[in-house]
């Protein structure tokens, strides 16, 4: 190998060494940058965790299941209490559809009547109380009925519409136990998983007839109506009396017979109450349902004491105005009335009575024999 080749190899080895040193320095810089990036990422993660920890107490807090149910309104009892959340918005067009003050009075009267009627039916101490009068959707209520139960479909004859009376199983077995001579103080035995027998159905039907009679009597001071039992069902699907979305009035009654008892619920759609809606809207003023008997009696007594002037018309004749102006004292006016003709008695310009004329105790008298019907005005 010549000297020139040896120099070239030495120069190449020096260049390679310089390149290797440069690559090693670049690698060290990359490692340092990577370590810096990792440190920055760790710092960012730590800051993010701190922000999330701070956000847990703020608007990003996750709701639990109870809060979600409360927001959606799913934890509210159907037909009872105030709804909240989304369900309140959905039911805003239905709940308290219309305030009917007289309906509360009708159900209070029903409670008093049923307390007496059920005592006579069962020969036991019966206590009937009104728990609540509320407004529900028909479909929601039918889905909330605890089964087994007895559903009685009512028919309001004068209103030509239907209602519903629901008797729960506790009240059914209590009534059967009482009517069949069960001992006082013993709770009724409830048998699950079997349909109601014919005897149980007939005994409950007797109680329903008594309740319907009292319900009719409760509405009588307001508007005469007769509630009759149409049929009895145990399946809510067969007791549909209106559309599922229609609003209904629900009255919950509690019936206690000693240590036994149960619930009875009366459901009346607003369509059934439509014929007497104007009467149900009036305010309650005493037992007369909006009438003040004291003022009526006072007004009647004062009217009887009023003085009324009656004029007996002996006769009528048409006279020209010029001739009447020429009259002088002593002139005579001749009428065509005879003693046998009936005279007319007037109150102002209104004819009231008619009868023959005569004398009584030296005075001219008229005997009232006919009443003149008032003429109908053309207006």
C-alpha positions in Angstrom: 0.0 0.0 0.0 1.3 3.4 -1.0 1.7 6.4 1.2 -1.1 8.2 -0.6 -3.6 5.4 0.2 -2.6 5.4 3.8 -3.3 9.2 4.1 -6.7 8.7 2.4 -7.7 6.0 4.9 -6.6 8.2 7.8 -8.6 11.1 6.5 -11.7 8.9 6.1 -11.4 7.5 9.6 -11.1 11.1 11.0 -14.3 12.1 9.0 -16.1 9.0 10.3 -15.2 9.8 13.8 -16.4 13.4 13.4 -19.7 12.1 12.0 -20.1 9.6 14.8 -19.5 12.3 17.4 -22.1 14.5 15.7 -24.7 11.7 15.7 -24.1 11.0 19.3 -24.7 14.6 20.2 -27.9 14.7 18.2 -29.1 11.5 20.0 -28.4 13.1 23.4 -30.5 16.2 22.4 -33.4 13.9 21.3 -33.3 12.1 24.6 -33.4 15.3 26.5 -36.3 16.6 24.4 -38.2 13.4 25.0 -37.6 13.6 28.7 -38.8 17.2 28.7 -42.0 16.2 26.8 -42.7 13.4 29.2 -42.2 15.8 32.1 -44.5 18.3 30.5 -47.1 15.6 29.9 -47.0 14.5 33.5 -47.4 18.1 34.7 -50.4 18.6 32.3 -52.0 15.3 33.6 -51.6 16.5 37.1 -53.2 19.8 36.3 -56.0 18.1 34.5 -56.6 15.9 37.5 -56.7 18.9 39.7 -59.2 20.6 37.4 -61.4 17.5 37.4 -61.2 17.4 41.2 -62.3 21.0 41.3 -65.1 20.3 38.7 -66.6 17.6 40.8 -68.0 20.3 43.1 -69.2 22.4 40.1 -71.4 22.0 37.1 -69.7 18.8 35.8 -70.9 16.7 38.8 -72.5 13.4 37.8 -76.0 12.8 39.0 -76.9 9.7 40.9 -79.9 7.5 40.0 -82.2 9.0 42.7 -81.5 12.5 41.3 -82.2 11.4 37.8 -85.5 9.8 38.8 -86.5 13.0 40.7 -85.6 15.1 37.6 -87.7 12.9 35.3 -90.5 12.6 37.8 -90.5 8.8 37.9 -90.4 8.5 41.6 -93.8 10.2 42.1 -96.9 8.2 43.0 -99.4 8.2 40.2 -102.5 10.1 41.2 -101.1 11.4 44.5 -99.0 14.3 45.5 -97.3 16.9 43.2 -95.3 15.7 40.2 -91.9 17.3 39.4 -89.4 17.5 36.6 -90.3 16.4 33.1 -93.4 14.6 34.2 -94.7 17.9 35.6 -94.2 19.5 32.2 -96.0 16.6 30.5 -99.0 16.7 32.9 -99.2 20.5 33.0 -102.0 20.5 30.6 -104.0 17.9 32.5 -103.3 18.2 36.3 -105.9 20.4 37.9 -107.7 20.5 34.6 -110.5 22.4 36.2 -111.2 23.3 39.8 -114.7 22.0 40.8 -115.4 23.3 44.4 -118.8 21.6 44.6 -117.3 18.2 43.9 -115.5 18.2 47.2 -118.8 18.8 49.0 -120.4 15.9 47.1 -117.7 13.5 48.2 -117.9 14.8 51.8 -121.6 14.1 51.7 -120.9 10.6 50.3 -118.6 9.8 53.2 -121.4 10.7 55.7 -124.0 8.7 53.9 -121.7 5.6 53.4 -120.8 5.5 57.1 -124.4 5.0 58.0 -125.3 2.7 55.1 -122.4 0.4 55.7 -123.1 0.2 59.4 -126.6 -1.0 58.6 -125.2 -3.5 56.0 -122.5 -5.0 58.2 -124.0 -4.5 61.7 -120.5 -3.4 62.7 -118.8 -0.2 63.5 -117.7 1.2 60.1 -115.5 4.3 59.7 -115.4 5.9 56.2 -112.9 8.6 55.5 -111.9 10.6 52.4 -108.2 10.4 51.8 -107.8 12.5 48.6 -109.6 14.0 45.6 -107.2 14.4 42.7 -107.0 14.5 38.9 -105.3 11.7 36.9 -105.1 10.4 33.4 -107.3 7.3 32.8 -104.5 5.2 31.3 -102.0 6.1 34.2 -104.6 5.1 36.8 -105.5 1.8 35.2 -101.8 0.9 35.1 -101.4 1.7 38.8 -104.3 -0.4 40.1 -102.9 -3.0 42.5 -104.2 -6.4 41.5 -106.2 -8.5 42.4 -109.1 -6.0 42.7 -112.7 -5.8 41.8 -113.6 -3.1 39.1 -117.3 -2.1 39.0 -118.3 -0.2 35.9 -121.0 2.4 36.7 -123.7 3.9 34.5 -125.0 7.5 35.1 -128.4 7.2 33.5 -129.3 10.9 33.4 -125.8 11.9 32.1 -125.6 8.9 29.7 -122.0 8.2 30.6 -119.9 5.8 32.7 -117.7 5.8 35.8 -115.6 3.3 37.7 -115.5 2.0 41.3 -112.4 0.0 42.3 -112.5 -2.2 45.5 -109.1 -3.6 46.6 -108.6 -7.1 47.8 -108.2 -6.1 51.5 -111.6 -4.5 51.5 -113.1 -7.5 49.6 -112.0 -10.1 52.1 -112.9 -7.8 55.0 -116.5 -7.4 53.8 -116.8 -11.1 53.1 -115.5 -11.9 56.5 -117.9 -9.5 58.2 -121.0 -10.5 56.3 -120.3 -14.2 56.9 -120.0 -13.7 60.6 -116.3 -13.5 61.1 -115.0 -12.8 64.6 -114.1 -9.2 65.5 -110.5 -8.4 65.9 -109.3 -11.0 63.5 -107.6 -10.0 60.2 -109.0 -11.5 57.1 -107.0 -14.3 55.4 -105.9 -13.3 51.9 -105.5 -16.1 49.4 -103.2 -15.2 46.6 -103.3 -16.6 43.1 -106.9 -17.5 42.8 -110.0 -15.8 41.3 -112.8 -14.5 43.4 -115.6 -17.0 44.1 -119.2 -16.4 43.2 -120.1 -15.8 46.9 -117.3 -13.2 47.2 -118.5 -11.5 44.1 -122.1 -11.4 45.2 -121.2 -10.0 48.6 -119.1 -7.3 47.1 -121.9 -6.5 44.7 -124.2 -5.9 47.6 -121.7 -3.4 49.0 -121.3 -1.7 45.6 -125.1 -1.3 45.3 -125.2 0.4 48.7 -122.3 2.7 47.7 -124.0 3.6 44.4 -127.2 4.5 46.1 -125.3 6.8 48.5 -123.4 8.3 45.5 -126.7 9.1 43.8 -128.0 10.7 47.0 -124.9 12.8 47.3 -125.5 14.3 43.9 -129.2 14.8 44.4 -129.0 18.3 46.0 -127.0 19.4 43.1 -128.5 17.5 40.2 -130.6 14.3 40.3 -128.7 11.4 38.9 -129.0 7.6 39.2 -125.9 5.5 39.3 -126.5 1.8 38.3 -124.0 -1.1 38.2 -123.3 -2.1 34.6 -120.9 -4.9 35.2 -118.0 -6.1 37.4 -114.6 -7.0 36.1 -111.3 -8.2 37.5 -109.1 -7.3 34.5 -108.5 -3.6 34.0 -108.4 -4.1 30.2 -112.1 -5.1 30.2 -113.1 -2.0 32.3 -112.1 0.7 29.8 -114.7 3.5 29.9 -112.8 6.3 28.2 -109.6 7.1 26.2 -106.3 6.6 28.0 -105.3 10.2 27.8 -108.5 11.7 29.1 -108.6 13.5 32.5 -110.6 11.9 35.3 -111.5 12.8 38.9 -110.3 10.3 41.4 -111.7 10.0 45.0 -109.9 7.7 47.4 -112.0 6.4 50.3 -110.7 4.5 53.3 -113.1 2.1 54.9 -112.2 0.6 58.4 -114.2 -2.0 60.2 -112.4 -2.5 63.5 -109.0 -3.9 62.7 -110.1 -4.8 59.2 -110.7 -2.7 56.2 -109.4 -1.5 52.8 -109.7 1.1 50.1 -112.4 2.0 47.6 -111.7 4.4 44.8 -114.2 6.2 42.6 -113.1 7.4 39.1 -115.4 9.7 37.2 -114.2 11.1 33.8 -114.6 14.8 33.2 -116.8 13.9 30.2 -119.3 12.3 32.6 -119.4 15.5 34.7 -119.8 17.8 31.7 -123.6 18.1 31.9 -123.3 19.6 35.4 -120.0 21.4 35.0 -121.6 24.8 35.6 -123.2 23.6 38.8 -119.9 22.1 40.0 -118.1 25.4 39.5 -120.3 27.4 41.9 -119.1 28.2 45.4 -120.5 26.3 48.5 -122.7 28.5 50.7 -124.4 26.3 53.3 -126.3 23.1 52.8 -128.4 24.6 50.0 -125.5 24.4 47.6 -125.0 28.0 46.7 -128.4 29.4 48.0 -128.7 31.5 51.1 -131.9 30.3 52.9 -131.7 33.2 55.5 -131.8 35.9 52.9 -134.6 34.0 50.9 -136.8 33.8 54.0 -136.2 37.5 54.9 -137.0 38.6 51.4 -140.2 36.5 51.3 -141.4 37.9 54.6 -140.8 41.5 53.4 -142.6 40.9 50.1 -145.7 39.6 52.0 -145.7 42.9 53.9 -145.6 45.0 50.8 -148.7 47.1 50.0 -150.1 46.7 46.5 -152.8 48.9 45.0 -155.5 47.3 42.9 -157.8 49.3 40.7 -161.3 48.0 39.7 -162.1 49.2 36.2 -165.9 49.8 36.0 -165.8 50.5 32.3 -164.0 52.1 29.5 -165.2 54.6 26.9 -163.4 56.5 24.1 -164.0 60.3 24.3 -162.5 62.9 22.0 -160.0 65.3 23.6 -162.1 68.4 22.6 -165.2 67.0 24.2 -163.3 66.0 27.4 -161.9 69.6 27.7 -165.5 70.9 27.5 -166.6 68.9 30.6 -168.0 70.8 33.5 -168.9 69.7 37.1 -172.1 67.8 37.0 -171.7 66.3 33.5 -172.3 62.6 33.2 -170.3 59.9 31.4 -172.3 56.8 30.4 -170.6 53.4 30.3 -172.0 50.3 28.7 -171.2 48.1 31.8 -174.1 46.3 33.5 -174.3 44.9 37.0 -173.9 41.3 35.7 -170.6 42.1 33.8 -167.2 41.0 35.3 -165.0 43.9 36.3 -161.2 43.9 35.7 -158.8 44.5 38.6 -155.4 46.0 37.6 -152.1 46.6 39.3 -150.8 49.7 37.5 -151.2 48.8 33.8 -151.2 45.1 34.3 -154.5 43.2 34.6 -154.5 40.8 37.5 -158.0 39.5 38.3 -161.6 39.5 37.1 -164.9 39.1 38.9 -168.5 40.3 39.4 -169.3 43.5 41.3 -171.7 44.0 44.2 -172.1 45.7 47.6 -170.7 44.7 51.0 -171.2 46.8 54.2 -172.3 49.8 52.2 -169.3 49.7 49.8 -169.0 48.6 46.2 -167.1 45.3 46.2 -165.6 43.0 43.6 -165.4 39.2 44.1 -162.2 37.8 42.6 -163.1 34.6 40.6 -160.6 34.5 37.7 -156.8 35.1 37.4 -155.6 36.8 34.3 -152.4 35.2 32.9 -149.8 37.8 32.0 -149.2 38.3 28.3 -145.9 37.2 26.8 -143.8 40.1 25.6 -142.7 40.1 21.9 -139.1 40.9 22.8 
